[in-house]
Amino acid sequence: MTWILIGLFLAVALGAGLQRISGMGMGLIAAPVLSLLLGPIDGIVLVNVLAVINATANTWGMRANIDWSKFWPIAGALIIGVIPGAWIIPRVSTAVLQILIGVLLLVALSVVTLGKRYVPRIEGVVPAAISGAVGGFMNTLSGVAGPAITVYAQAARWDQRTYAATIQPIFLVGGALSFLGKELSGAADMGGIHPAVWAATLLGLLLGVIVGKALAPRVPAPKARRIALGLAFFGGATALVRGLFAL
């Protein structure tokens, strides 16, 4: 149990820190680790809750650079993806969920990293809403909305400062909707999460926010983002392999 708590603490601290620096990281880093250590349902429910807390702090801290006109179409469409995601969770086995989480992460991350140079410039309410719907679906299943929204941000050519700030309230709304959808559908069971797990993850979140805020002015955002995505690839691959073995 001790090593599990240490792993949870480090994953959340690293994810929270990188999100403050680069714009995303909590879902990408913490979701694969928490889904492996706690299971794909409890792990992702906990990630959703932590994401709301983390995004609330970041939204306040980065509020000067948020473009609210870019926020509304994406945030408003998140619920479109949350509903089918919440419906699927109680109807699919743990192994299949692990595989689905791993595949979704790897595909989305591949598009964001390897394929971004081939993504044409796309702007407007409809593409933004589509990215929000896909992000809501992925966030409900895997605790990760960032890659889907990042694809649109890349296509719309958002600058890094606007992207990093604007995506925070989107994460806030996405995490809240995903958690609410699971609660209403009966897919979430907060009572099954041990108090020690809450303590370890909340302490990790606090440390990550403090360290990330201190390092943000000193670390180039593109470098931090490359590190986060590299770790996320590893986490996604691990979840996929574990799911395949569980089958």
PAZAPA-4460 file (N, C-alpha, C; in steps of 0.05 Angstrom, whole numbers, plus 32768, in hexadecimal, padded with zeros to 4 digits):
% residues 247
    n_x    n_y    n_z   ca_x   ca_y   ca_z    c_x    c_y    c_z   seq   type   mol
   8011   7FE8   8000   8000   8000   8000   8011   8019   8000     1      M     A
   8028   8018   800F   8039   802F   8010   8044   8037   7FF5     2      T     A
   804D   8023   7FE5   8058   802A   7FCB   8042   8034   7FB8     3      W     A
   802A   802B   7FBB   8014   8035   7FAB   800F   8052   7FB1     4      I     A
   800F   8059   7FCB   800A   8075   7FD3   8020   8087   7FC9     5      L     A
   8039   807D   7FCA   804F   808D   7FC0   804C   8091   7FA2     6      I     A
   8044   807C   7F94   8040   807F   7F77   802A   8093   7F70     7      G     A
   8014   8092   7F7F   7FFE   80A4   7F7B   8007   80C1   7F80     8      L     A
   8015   80C5   7F96   801F   80DF   7F9E   8031   80EB   7F88     9      F     A
   8044   80DB   7F7E   8057   80E5   7F6A   8049   80EB   7F50    10      L     A
   8037   80D9   7F48   8029   80DD   7F2E   8018   80F6   7F2E    11      A     A
   800A   80FB   7F44   7FF9   8113   7F46   800A   812C   7F48    12      V     A
   801F   812B   7F58   8031   8142   7F5B   803E   8149   7F40    13      A     A
   8047   8135   7F31   8054   813B   7F17   803F   8145   7F03    14      L     A
   8028   8139   7F03   8013   8142   7EF1   800A   815E   7EF6    15      G     A
   8006   8165   7F10   7FFD   8180   7F17   8012   8194   7F11    16      A     A
   802B   818D   7F16   8041   81A0   7F10   8044   81A6   7EF3    17      G     A
   8043   8191   7EE3   8046   8194   7EC6   802E   81A3   7EBA    18      L     A
   8016   819F   7EC5   7FFF   81AD   7EBB   8002   81CB   7EC0    19      Q     A
   800C   81D3   7ED6   8010   81F0   7EDC   8025   81FC   7EC9    20      R     A
   8038   81EB   7EC1   804E   81F5   7EB0   8046   81F5   7E92    21      I     A
   803A   81DF   7E89   8035   81DC   7E6C   8018   81DD   7E63    22      S     A
   8005   81DD   7E76   7FE9   81DE   7E6E   7FDB   81C4   7E73    23      G     A
   7FE8   81AE   7E70   7FDC   8194   7E76   7FF0   8181   7E83    24      M     A
   7FE5   816D   7E90   7FF8   815A   7E9E   7FEA   8149   7EB3    25      G     A
   7FD6   8154   7EC1   7FC8   8145   7ED6   7FBC   812C   7ECB    26      M     A
   7FAB   812F   7EB6   7F9E   8117   7EAB   7FB2   8105   7E9D    27      G     A
   7FC4   8111   7E8E   7FD7   8101   7E7E   7FEA   80F1   7E8F    28      L     A
   7FF3   80FC   7EA5   8006   80EE   7EB6   7FF8   80DE   7ECC    29      I     A
   7FE4   80EA   7ED9   7FD8   80DC   7EF0   7FC4   80C7   7EE8    30      A     A
   7FB5   80CC   7ED2   7FA0   80B9   7ECB   7FAA   809D   7EC6    31      A     A
   7FBF   8099   7EB5   7FC9   807E   7EB1   7FD2   8071   7ECB    32      P     A
   7FE0   8080   7EDC   7FEB   8075   7EF5   7FD4   806E   7F08    33      V     A
   7FC1   8080   7F0C   7FAB   807B   7F1E   7F99   8064   7F15    34      L     A
   7F95   8063   7EFA   7F84   804D   7EF0   7F92   8032   7EF3    35      S     A
   7FAD   8032   7EF3   7FBC   8019   7EF7   7FBB   8011   7F14    36      L     A
   7FC0   8024   7F26   7FC2   801E   7F42   7FA8   801A   7F51    37      L     A
   7F93   8029   7F48   7F79   8028   7F55   7F63   801B   7F45    38      L     A
   7F69   8015   7F2C   7F54   800A   7F1A   7F4A   8020   7F08    39      G     A
   7F3F   8019   7EF1   7F37   802D   7EDE   7F1F   803E   7EE6    40      P     A
   7F0F   8034   7EF9   7EF7   8044   7F01   7EFE   8057   7F18    41      I     A
   7F08   804B   7F2F   7F0F   805C   7F45   7F25   806F   7F3E    42      D     A
   7F39   8066   7F2F   7F4F   8076   7F27   7F47   808F   7F17    43      G     A
   7F35   808B   7F04   7F2D   80A1   7EF3   7F1A   80B4   7F01    44      I     A
   7F09   80A9   7F12   7EF7   80BA   7F23   7F08   80CC   7F34    45      V     A
   7F1D   80C2   7F40   7F2F   80D2   7F51   7F3D   80E7   7F40    46      L     A
   7F46   80DF   7F28   7F53   80F2   7F16   7F40   8109   7F0F    47      V     A
   7F26   8103   7F0A   7F13   8118   7F04   7F11   812C   7F1A    48      N     A
   7F10   8122   7F33   7F0E   8134   7F4B   7F27   8145   7F4D    49      V     A
   7F3E   8138   7F4B   7F57   8147   7F4D   7F5A   815B   7F37    50      L     A
   7F50   8154   7F1F   7F52   8166   7F08   7F42   8180   7F0D    51      A     A
   7F2B   817D   7F1A   7F1A   8194   7F20   7F29   81A6   7F34    52      V     A
   7F34   819B   7F49   7F42   81AB   7F5D   7F5B   81B9   7F50    53      I     A
   7F6A   81A9   7F41   7F82   81B4   7F34   7F7B   81CA   7F20    54      N     A
   7F67   81C5   7F10   7F5F   81D8   7EFB   7F54   81F2   7F08    55      A     A
   7F46   81EF   7F1E   7F3C   8207   7F2C   7F53   8219   7F35    56      T     A
   7F67   820D   7F41   7F7F   821D   7F49   7F8D   8229   7F31    57      A     A
   7F90   821A   7F1B   7F9D   8225   7F04   7F8D   823A   7EF6    58      N     A
   7F73   8236   7EF5   7F61   824A   7EE8   7F65   8265   7EF6    59      T     A
   7F65   8265   7F10   7F69   827E   7F1F   7F85   828A   7F1A    60      W     A
   7F99   8278   7F1B   7FB4   8282   7F18   7FBB   828C   7EFC    61      G     A
   7FAD   8281   7EE7   7FB4   8288   7ECB   7F9D   8298   7EBE    62      M     A
   7F8C   82A3   7ECE   7F73   82B0   7EC4   7F79   82C7   7EB0    63      R     A
   7F90   82D4   7EB3   7F96   82EB   7EA2   7F99   82E3   7E85    64      A     A
   7FA0   82CA   7E80   7FA6   82C1   7E64   7F8F   82AF   7E58    65      N     A
   7F79   82AC   7E67   7F63   829B   7E5D   7F54   82AA   7E47    66      I     A
   7F4F   829D   7E31   7F3E   82A8   7E1C   7F23   829B   7E1E    67      D     A
   7F10   82A9   7E2A   7EF6   829E   7E30   7EE6   8298   7E17    68      W     A
   7EEB   82A7   7E01   7EDD   82A2   7DE8   7EE5   8286   7DDD    69      S     A
   7EFD   827D   7DE3   7F05   8262   7DDA   7EFB   824D   7DED    70      K     A
   7EF7   8254   7E06   7EEE   8241   7E1B   7ED2   8237   7E17    71      F     A
   7EBF   8249   7E11   7EA3   8242   7E12   7E9A   822C   7DFF    72      W     A
   7EA2   822D   7DE5   7E99   8218   7DD3   7EA2   81FC   7DDB    73      P     A
   7EBB   81FB   7DE5   7EC6   81E1   7DED   7EB9   81D7   7E07    74      I     A
   7EB8   81E8   7E1B   7EAC   81E0   7E35   7E8F   81D9   7E32    75      A     A
   7E80   81E7   7E21   7E64   81E2   7E1D   7E5F   81C7   7E10    76      G     A
   7E72   81BD   7E01   7E6E   81A3   7DF3   7E78   818B   7E03    77      A     A
   7E85   8190   7E19   7E90   8179   7E29   7E7B   8165   7E31    78      L     A
   7E63   816F   7E38   7E4E   815D   7E41   7E45   8149   7E2C    79      I     A
   7E49   8150   7E13   7E41   813E   7DFD   7E51   8124   7DFE    80      I     A
   7E6B   8127   7E06   7E7B   810F   7E08   7E7A   8101   7E24    81      G     A
   7E73   8111   7E38   7E71   8105   7E53   7E5C   80F0   7E56    82      V     A
   7E44   80F5   7E4A   7E2D   80E3   7E4D   7E33   80C7   7E42    83      I     A
   7E3D   80C4   7E29   7E43   80A8   7E20   7E5A   809C   7E2F    84      P     A
   7E6D   80AC   7E38   7E84   80A2   7E48   7E7A   8096   7E62    85      G     A
   7E69   80A4   7E70   7E5E   809B   7E8A   7E4D   8082   7E86    86      A     A
   7E3F   8080   7E6F   7E2E   8069   7E69   7E3F   8050   7E65    87      W     A
   7E56   8053   7E58   7E67   803C   7E51   7E75   8030   7E6A    88      I     A
   7E7E   8041   7E7D   7E8F   8038   7E93   7E84   801F   7EA2    89      I     A
   7E6A   8020   7EAC   7E61   8008   7EBC   7E5B   7FF0   7EAB    90      P     A
   7E5C   7FF2   7E91   7E55   7FDC   7E7F   7E6D   7FCF   7E72    91      R     A
   7E85   7FD7   7E79   7E9D   7FCC   7E6C   7EAF   7FC1   7E82    92      V     A
   7EBD   7FAB   7E7C   7ECE   7F9E   7E90   7EE7   7FB0   7E95    93      S     A
   7EF4   7FAA   7EAC   7F0C   7FB9   7EB4   7F22   7FB7   7E9F    94      T     A
   7F27   7F9F   7E95   7F3C   7F9B   7E81   7F36   7FAB   7E68    95      A     A
   7F1D   7FAA   7E5E   7F16   7FB9   7E46   7F1A   7FD7   7E4B    96      V     A
   7F12   7FE1   7E63   7F16   7FFD   7E69   7F33   8005   7E68    97      L     A
   7F44   7FF4   7E74   7F61   7FF9   7E73   7F6B   7FFB   7E57    98      Q     A
   7F63   7FE9   7E46   7F6B   7FE9   7E2A   7F61   8002   7E1C    99      I     A
   7F48   8009   7E21   7F3C   8020   7E14   7F4A   803A   7E1D   100      L     A
   7F50   803C   7E37   7F5F   8053   7E41   7F7A   8055   7E34   101      I     A
   7F88   803F   7E32   7FA3   803F   7E26   7FA2   8047   7E08   102      G     A
   7F8F   803B   7DFA   7F8D   8041   7DDD   7F85   805F   7DD9   103      V     A
   7F72   8069   7DE8   7F6A   8084   7DE5   7F81   8097   7DEA   104      L     A
   7F90   8092   7DFF   7FA7   80A3   7E06   7FBC   80A2   7DEF   105      L     A
   7FC3   808B   7DE6   7FD8   8088   7DD2   7FD0   8094   7DB8   106      L     A
   7FB7   8090   7DAF   7FAE   809C   7D96   7FAD   80BA   7D97   107      V     A
   7FA1   80C4   7DAD   7F9F   80E1   7DB0   7FBA   80EE   7DB2   108      A     A
   7FCC   80E2   7DC2   7FE6   80EE   7DC5   7FF6   80EC   7DAB   109      L     A
   7FF3   80D7   7D9C   8001   80D5   7D82   7FF8   80EC   7D6F   110      S     A
   7FDE   80F2   7D6F   7FD4   8107   7D5E   7FE0   8122   7D67   111      V     A
   7FE1   8126   7D81   7FEA   8140   7D8C   8008   8144   7D86   112      V     A
   8018   812F   7D88   8035   8131   7D86   803E   812B   7D69   113      T     A
   803A   8113   7D60   8046   810B   7D46   8037   8117   7D2F   114      L     A
   801C   811B   7D32   800D   8124   7D1B   8006   8141   7D1A   115      G     A
   800F   8151   7D2E   8006   816D   7D30   800E   817E   7D18   116      K     A
   8025   8177   7D0C   802E   8187   7CF5   801C   8183   7CDC   117      R     A
   800D   816D   7CDC   7FFC   8168   7CC5   7FDF   8171   7CC9   118      Y     A
   7FD9   817C   7CE1   7FBE   8185   7CE7   7FBA   81A0   7CDB   119      V     A
   7FA6   81A3   7CC9   7FA2   81BD   7CBC   7F96   81D1   7CD0   120      P     A
   7F97   81EB   7CC9   7F8B   81FF   7CDA   7F6D   81FE   7CD9   121      R     A
   7F61   81F9   7CF1   7F44   81F7   7CF3   7F3B   8208   7D0A   122      I     A
   7F28   8219   7D06   7F1D   822A   7D1B   7EFE   822A   7D19   123      E     A
   7EF2   8235   7D2E   7ED4   8237   7D2D   7EC7   8228   7D44   124      G     A
   7EAD   822E   7D47   7E9E   8222   7D5D   7E9A   8204   7D5A   125      V     A
   7E95   81FB   7D42   7E8F   81DE   7D3E   7EA8   81CD   7D44   126      V     A
   7EC0   81D3   7D38   7ED7   81C3   7D3F   7EDE   81C4   7D5D   127      P     A
   7EDA   81DC   7D69   7EDF   81DF   7D86   7ECC   81CD   7D96   128      A     A
   7EB3   81CD   7D8E   7E9F   81BC   7D9C   7EA5   819E   7D99   129      A     A
   7EAE   8196   7D81   7EB5   817A   7D7C   7ECC   8172   7D8F   130      I     A
   7EE0   8183   7D91   7EF6   817D   7DA3   7EED   817B   7DC0   131      S     A
   7ED9   818C   7DC8   7ECF   818B   7DE3   7EC0   8171   7DE8   132      G     A
   7EB0   8168   7DD4   7EA0   814F   7DD7   7EB3   8137   7DDA   133      A     A
   7EC7   8136   7DC9   7EDA   8120   7DCA   7EEA   8121   7DE4   134      V     A
   7EF1   8139   7DEC   7EFF   813C   7E06   7EEE   8133   7E1D   135      G     A
   7ED4   8139   7E1D   7EC3   8131   7E33   7EC1   8112   7E34   136      G     A
   7EBF   8105   7E1D   7EBE   80E8   7E1C   7ED7   80DB   7E27   137      F     A
   7EEE   80E6   7E1E   7F08   80DB   7E27   7F0C   80E1   7E45   138      M     A
   7F03   80F8   7E4E   7F07   8100   7E6A   7EF7   80EE   7E7C   139      N     A
   7EDF   80E6   7E74   7ECE   80D4   7E84   7EDA   80B8   7E86   140      T     A
   7EE5   80AF   7E70   7EF0   8094   7E6F   7F0C   8092   7E7B   141      L     A
   7F1D   80A6   7E75   7F39   80A3   7E7B   7F44   80BA   7E8C   142      S     A
   7F34   80CF   7E92   7F3E   80E5   7EA2   7F50   80F8   7E91   143      G     A
   7F4F   80F6   7E77   7F60   8106   7E66   7F4F   8113   7E50   144      V     A
   7F4C   812D   7E52   7F3E   813D   7E3E   7F52   814D   7E2D   145      A     A
   7F6A   8151   7E38   7F7E   8163   7E2C   7F85   815D   7E0F   146      G     A
   7F8C   8144   7E08   7F95   813E   7DED   7F80   8146   7DD7   147      P     A
   7F67   8140   7DDC   7F52   8146   7DC8   7F50   8165   7DC4   148      A     A
   7F51   8173   7DD9   7F4F   8190   7DD8   7F69   819C   7DCD   149      I     A
   7F80   818F   7DD3   7F99   8199   7DC9   7F9B   8196   7DAB   150      T     A
   7F8F   8181   7DA0   7F8E   817E   7D83   7F81   8196   7D76   151      V     A
   7F6A   819F   7D81   7F5C   81B6   7D76   7F6D   81CF   7D7A   152      Y     A
   7F79   81D2   7D92   7F89   81EA   7D98   7FA1   81EC   7D84   153      A     A
   7FAC   81D5   7D7E   7FC2   81D4   7D6A   7FB8   81DC   7D4E   154      Q     A
   7FA0   81D2   7D47   7F95   81D7   7D2D   7F8D   81F5   7D2B   155      A     A
   7F83   8200   7D41   7F7B   821C   7D41   7F92   822F   7D45   156      A     A
   7FAA   8224   7D4A   7FC2   8234   7D4E   7FC1   8246   7D66   157      R     A
   7FB7   823B   7D7C   7FB8   824B   7D95   7FD5   824F   7D9E   158      W     A
   7FDB   8266   7DA9   7FF6   8269   7DB4   7FF7   825B   7DCF   159      D     A
   800F   8254   7DD7   8013   8243   7DEF   8007   824F   7E08   160      Q     A
   800B   8269   7E0C   8001   8276   7E24   7FE2   8275   7E26   161      R     A
   7FD5   827B   7E0F   7FB8   827A   7E0F   7FAE   825E   7E13   162      T     A
   7FBB   824B   7E06   7FB3   822E   7E08   7FB6   8225   7E25   163      Y     A
   7FCD   822A   7E32   7FD2   8220   7E4D   7FBE   822B   7E61   164      A     A
   7FB6   8244   7E5D   7FA3   8250   7E70   7F86   8248   7E6A   165      A     A
   7F7E   8249   7E51   7F62   8244   7E49   7F5A   8227   7E4E   166      T     A
   7F6C   8215   7E4C   7F65   81F9   7E50   7F5F   81F2   7E6D   167      I     A
   7F68   8204   7E80   7F64   81FE   7E9C   7F46   81FE   7EA4   168      Q     A
   7F37   8213   7E9E   7F1A   8212   7EA4   7F0B   81FC   7E94   169      P     A
   7F16   81F5   7E7D   7F0A   81DF   7E6E   7F0E   81C5   7E7E   170      I     A
   7F26   81C1   7E89   7F2B   81A9   7E9A   7F18   81AA   7EB2   171      F     A
   7F14   81C1   7EBD   7F03   81C4   7ED5   7EE6   81BA   7ECE   172      L     A
   7EDB   81C4   7EB8   7EC0   81BC   7EB0   7EC0   819F   7EA9   173      V     A
   7ED4   8195   7E9A   7ED4   817A   7E91   7ED6   8166   7EA8   174      G     A
   7EE7   816C   7EBC   7EE9   815B   7ED3   7ED0   815A   7EE3   175      G     A
   7EC3   8171   7EE7   7EAA   8172   7EF6   7E94   8163   7EE8   176      A     A
   7E91   8167   7ECE   7E7C   8159   7EBF   7E81   813B   7EBF   177      L     A
   7E9A   8132   7EBB   7EA0   8116   7EBB   7E99   8109   7ED5   178      S     A
   7EA0   8116   7EEB   7E9A   810B   7F06   7E7C   810B   7F0A   179      F     A
   7E6E   8120   7F03   7E51   8121   7F06   7E43   810B   7EF6   180      L     A
   7E4D   8107   7EDD   7E41   80F2   7ECC   7E44   80D7   7ED8   181      G     A
   7E5B   80D2   7EE4   7E60   80B8   7EF1   7E4F   80B4   7F0A   182      K     A
   7E4C   80CA   7F19   7E3C   80C9   7F31   7E1E   80C3   7F2A   183      E     A
   7E14   80D0   7F16   7DF8   80CD   7F0F   7DF3   80B2   7F02   184      L     A
   7E07   80A7   7EF5   7E04   808D   7EE8   7E0A   8075   7EFA   185      S     A
   7E15   807C   7F12   7E1C   8067   7F25   7E38   805B   7F1F   186      G     A
   7E47   8067   7F0D   7E61   805B   7F06   7E77   8063   7F1A   187      A     A
   7E72   8078   7F2A   7E86   8081   7F3D   7E7F   8077   7F59   188      A     A
   7E94   806F   7F68   7E90   8066   7F84   7EA6   8073   7F95   189      D     A
   7EA2   808B   7F9E   7EB6   8099   7FAD   7EBC   808B   7FC8   190      M     A
   7EA9   807C   7FD2   7EAD   806F   7FEB   7EC2   8059   7FEA   191      G     A
   7EC8   8050   7FD2   7EDC   803B   7FCF   7EF9   8044   7FCF   192      G     A
   7EFD   805E   7FCF   7F18   806A   7FCF   7F22   806E   7FEC   193      I     A
   7F38   8061   7FF2   7F43   8062   800D   7F4B   807E   8015   194      H     A
   7F47   8086   802E   7F4F   80A1   8038   7F6D   80A6   8033   195      P     A
   7F7E   8092   8035   7F9A   8096   8031   7FA0   809D   8014   196      A     A
   7F90   8093   8002   7F93   809A   7FE5   7F8C   80B7   7FE1   197      V     A
   7F76   80C0   7FEE   7F6F   80DD   7FEC   7F85   80EE   7FF7   198      W     A
   7F91   80E6   800E   7FA6   80F6   801A   7FBE   80F8   8008   199      A     A
   7FC7   80E1   7FFD   7FDE   80E1   7FEC   7FDB   80F1   7FD3   200      A     A
   7FC4   80EF   7FC6   7FBF   80FD   7FAD   7FBC   811B   7FB1   201      T     A
   7FAE   8123   7FC7   7FAA   813F   7FCC   7FC4   814D   7FD4   202      L     A
   7FD5   813E   7FE3   7FEF   8149   7FEA   8001   814C   7FD1   203      L     A
   7FFF   8138   7FBF   800D   813A   7FA6   8004   8151   7F95   204      G     A
   7FE9   8155   7F95   7FDE   816C   7F85   7FE8   8186   7F90   205      L     A
   7FE8   8189   7FAB   7FF2   81A2   7FB7   800F   81A7   7FB0   206      L     A
   801F   8192   7FB3   803C   8195   7FAC   8040   819D   7F8F   207      L     A
   8031   818F   7F7D   8034   8195   7F61   802C   81B1   7F59   208      G     A
   8017   81BB   7F65   800E   81D7   7F5F   8023   81EA   7F69   209      V     A
   802E   81E6   7F81   8042   81F9   7F8C   805B   81F9   7F7B   210      I     A
   8066   81E1   7F75   807F   81DF   7F66   807A   81E8   7F49   211      V     A
   8064   81E1   7F3D   805E   81E9   7F22   805D   8207   7F1F   212      G     A
   8050   8214   7F32   804E   8231   7F31   8069   823E   7F34   213      K     A
   807B   8232   7F44   8096   823D   7F47   80A7   8239   7F2F   214      A     A
   80A3   8222   7F21   80B4   821B   7F0A   80AA   8227   7EF0   215      L     A
   8090   822D   7EEE   8084   8235   7ED5   8093   824C   7EC7   216      A     A
   809C   8260   7ED5   80AA   8276   7EC7   80C6   826E   7EBE   217      P     A
   80D1   8257   7EC8   80ED   8250   7EC2   80EF   8239   7EAE   218      R     A
   80DA   822A   7EAA   80DB   8213   7E98   80CD   821A   7E7D   219      V     A
   80DA   8217   7E67   80CD   821B   7E4D   80B5   8208   7E4A   220      P     A
   809E   8213   7E43   8086   8203   7E41   8088   81EC   7E2D   221      A     A
   8094   81F0   7E15   8097   81DA   7E02   80A7   81C2   7E0E   222      P     A
   80BB   81C8   7E1D   80CB   81B3   7E29   80BB   81A3   7E3E   223      K     A
   80AD   81B2   7E4F   809C   81A5   7E63   8086   8194   7E56   224      A     A
   807B   819E   7E40   8066   818F   7E33   8071   8175   7E26   225      R     A
   8089   8176   7E1B   8095   815E   7E10   8099   8149   7E25   226      R     A
   80A2   8151   7E3D   80A6   813E   7E53   808B   8132   7E5B   227      I     A
   8077   8142   7E5E   805C   8138   7E66   8051   8124   7E52   228      A     A
   8054   812B   7E38   8049   8119   7E24   8059   80FE   7E23   229      L     A
   8073   8100   7E27   8083   80E8   7E27   807B   80D5   7E3E   230      G     A
   8077   80E0   7E55   806E   80D0   7E6C   8052   80C5   7E67   231      L     A
   8041   80D5   7E5A   8026   80CC   7E55   8025   80B5   7E41   232      A     A
   8037   80B5   7E2D   8039   809F   7E1A   803F   8085   7E2A   233      F     A
   8052   8087   7E3C   8059   8070   7E4C   8042   8066   7E5D   234      F     A
   8033   8079   7E6A   801C   8071   7E7A   8006   8064   7E69   235      G     A
   8001   806F   7E52   7FED   8064   7E40   7FF4   8048   7E37   236      G     A
   800D   8044   7E30   8017   802A   7E27   8015   8016   7E3E   237      A     A
   801B   801E   7E56   801A   800C   7E6D   7FFD   8004   7E73   238      T     A
   7FEA   8017   7E71   7FCE   8010   7E76   7FC4   7FFC   7E60   239      A     A
   7FCC   8001   7E48   7FC4   7FEF   7E32   7FCF   7FD3   7E36   240      L     A
   7FE8   7FD0   7E3D   7FF5   7FB6   7E41   7FE8   7FA8   7E58   241      V     A
   7FE3   7FB6   7E6E   7FD6   7FAA   7E86   7FBA   7FA0   7E7F   242      R     A
   7FAB   7FAF   7E6F   7F91   7FA7   7E68   7F91   7F8E   7E56   243      G     A
   7FA4   7F8D   7E44   7FA7   7F76   7E32   7FAE   7F5D   7E42   244      L     A
   7FBF   7F5F   7E56   7FC6   7F48   7E66   7FAF   7F3F   7E78   245      F     A
   7F9E   7F53   7E81   7F87   7F4C   7E91   7F73   7F3C   7E82   246      A     A
   7F71   7F41   7E67   7F5F   7F31   7E57   7F67   7F14   7E55   247      L     A
***
